[in-house]
């Protein structure tokens, strides 16, 4: 996970605050997708 964070979330170097927020939100959305792929899927048994 640490390596993924280092690749996906570098220091924000953009000067416009709104663009920084958009970039951070896009990175979080991508990381949430990766975390969701790693979660096991449970099937309910009766």
Secondary structure, DSSP 8 states (H G I E B T S, - for coil): -HHHHHHH------S-HHHHHHHHHHHHHHHHHHHHHHS-------
